[in-house]
Amino acid sequence: MTSPGIAVSVEQVVKRYGSVTALHGVSLDIRENEFFTLLGPSGCGKTTLLRAIAGFEDVTEGHIRLKGKDLVDQPPFKRPVNTVFQQYALFPHMSVTDNVMFGLLRKGWSRQEAERRVRDVLELVQLSDFAARKPGQLSGGQQQRVALARALAPRPEVLLLDEPLSALDLKLRQAVRMELKAIQRETGIAFIFVTHDQEEALTMSDRIAVMSSGRVQQVGPPREIYEAPVNRFVADFIGETNLLDVEVESVNDGMAKVLLPGNRRFECPAAAVEARGAGHLSVRPERISICAEAAGDLIATVTGHTYLGTDNQLHVKLVDGEVMSIRLQNTESTLLPKTGDVIGLELEAGAARLLAD
Amino acid sequence: MAAGAPVGAGGTSNIYKGSGWKLLFPSWVIIGIFLLAPVLMMAVYSFLTKEFRGGVIWEFSLNAYDQFFFDRGLFGDEPPTLEWTYIGIFWRSIWQAGLATITCLLIGFPTAWFIATRKPESRSIWLFLVTIPYWVNLLIRTVSMKFLIRDTGPLNEFLLSLHVINEPLGLINTNFAVQLGLFYSYLPFMVLPIYAAVERYDFSLSEAAADLYASTWTILWLVILPVVRPGIIAGCILVFVPSLGAFLAPDLLGGAKTFMIGSLIEEQFKGNAGNWPFGAAASMILLTIVMCVLLVYARNQNKAEAR
């Protein structure tokens, strides 16, 4: 049974299509009022999980509970959850108003109440002036907001969003992110948001579940996912990182002593890893600074750099041939080493992390 | 609609500027020879005087239309009363064609839906199967139908031999037989346009409706049917219009009781009993009815798009 404060509880859900397993026993708790993101590359099972919650896919094993009530045997039209579809799936023959009113009327609202609710929701998504238009007469961003209004109107217990921003262009996508987050706070409904875009996930979510090949790799707030990834996949998928092959000397109380390439010793936090042997050290490019050769944790040769506007990206090669990238903020005082220079690299203590495979 | 069209046209028209009419010329010639000229001829003939052995005398007359609508007694000297014979035939034809259209829709829609929801590889096979009967001439198909359902035909023989029935069903020369013939003749004209519409249908709309608490029938009624409506209407027109003027099925399967417009017109141009101006007038009246149906459709279509 679920404890109070949990909106949706996914328990050991397995989904098989013939011989292919899309979900390998996924368990998750999504809290009330939470912006929860399922993040992962395509084919990781995130959309399958979302569709299972909506009821479009049957689960092979396991349970999905909404506020403690098992949903598994209920058809989609009986589940008090609504979905914002990737391509919006707006009814092309109905006006914006009729689209938004559709769910309300099916749920048995009176016409008067439904009309009032539609007005309120359209105001929330700032589309009041477009109420009489057909979806074909709206821009992509406006259609996206109609889809959101339509799904929010019947006051679902949970709102499911299937990559709703992927069809928008970049500028619009960034604006809509903030809007979506604001609407989530205002309505107080739990949002389950599916995306493959890690930036989207980091900027909007209260918590993120990183998925790959049908399994949940890590669940946590954005900062934790980014700064304390539990394994190589998460570290690599979220943001940019440098993964160094290191020799683990000892692990004690979550702190590891490792031998870096070039044989200098380094102490860093560790995810659950073997106490000894080979390991991977993940260091974010912006958590590395350059210093004199003798003072560095690592010694490297500069192989080039890339201008990124806010940052300069420095490409370096270590003594053992490993390639790393470093981000230096673009200020006037930053003196960039030239290609061919040999420099020292200082890893920020606590920001590097020893990972399991 | 108003916003979309000029943009698209403006984008490509520059290369063809001024040569539009030249490109359209072949189409105009074909439409002129095969559509406008015959209709005009028919219109002119309907206002001429009949020659007793077929053909016309070039003398203006409203007799054909008068004969269609009014009864002036055996010698033409009584005060005119409304003539119900031909209006009755028209009414029966419209009724028969409408019924055939509805039957085709009820069978054709599920068929089209079935085909459109198969795997893409097998769809063309199903479509091929639907069109196979059309490789055989309509006359031969209709005659075959007559042989199948007549009192001594295979259907009755089979049922008699099983003792399901004790005497032949008497299907031939009934409205049912005409319906069967029309249905069999025009079903693909219903299936194909609906198939095209259903194939384009975005099934995430059904999912969205289910997500918004709509049951299966509600989805069909409020989402699927309105979205594929253009295909349904096209199918209905393609079945209704030829059914209205059909003469093979009513002639061969229906007999005298189920006389339809097509047969009436056909008779006027056949043999010595013919009356060309009257046949032409009946054709013009039929044409007017069909045009009215199409105009109503076109107006609805425009309204739906403008909204």
Contacts between the chains, C-beta under 8 A, distances in Angstrom:
chain1	res1	chain2	res2	distance
A	54	B	211	6.1
A	55	B	210	7.7
A	55	B	211	7.9
A	56	B	207	5.7
A	56	B	210	7.8
A	56	B	211	8.0
A	75	B	210	7.2
A	76	B	207	7.3
A	76	B	210	4.3
A	76	B	211	5.4
A	77	B	210	4.9
A	77	B	211	7.4
A	77	B	212	7.7
A	77	B	213	4.9
A	77	B	214	5.9
A	77	B	215	5.9
A	78	B	213	7.7
A	81	B	211	7.8
A	82	B	211	5.8
A	82	B	212	6.7
A	83	B	207	7.8
A	83	B	208	7.3
A	83	B	211	4.8
A	85	B	204	5.5
A	85	B	207	7.3
A	85	B	208	6.0
A	87	B	202	7.6
A	87	B	204	6.4
A	89	B	202	6.8
A	89	B	204	4.1
A	89	B	205	5.3
A	89	B	207	6.7
A	89	B	208	3.9
A	90	B	208	7.7
A	91	B	205	6.3
A	91	B	208	7.5
A	91	B	209	7.6
A	91	B	223	6.0
A	91	B	226	8.0
A	91	B	227	7.5
A	92	B	205	8.0
A	92	B	227	6.4
A	93	B	226	4.5
A	93	B	227	6.0
A	93	B	229	7.7
A	93	B	304	7.8
A	95	B	307	7.9
A	102	B	209	7.1
A	102	B	212	5.1
A	102	B	214	7.4
A	102	B	222	7.7
A	103	B	211	7.9
A	103	B	212	3.5
A	103	B	213	5.6
A	106	B	212	5.9
A	106	B	213	3.9
A	106	B	214	5.0
A	106	B	218	6.6
A	107	B	213	5.0
A	134	B	307	7.1
A	137	B	3	7.8
A	150	B	208	8.0
A	150	B	212	7.0
A	151	B	211	7.7
A	151	B	212	7.9
A	154	B	212	7.0
A	154	B	213	7.0
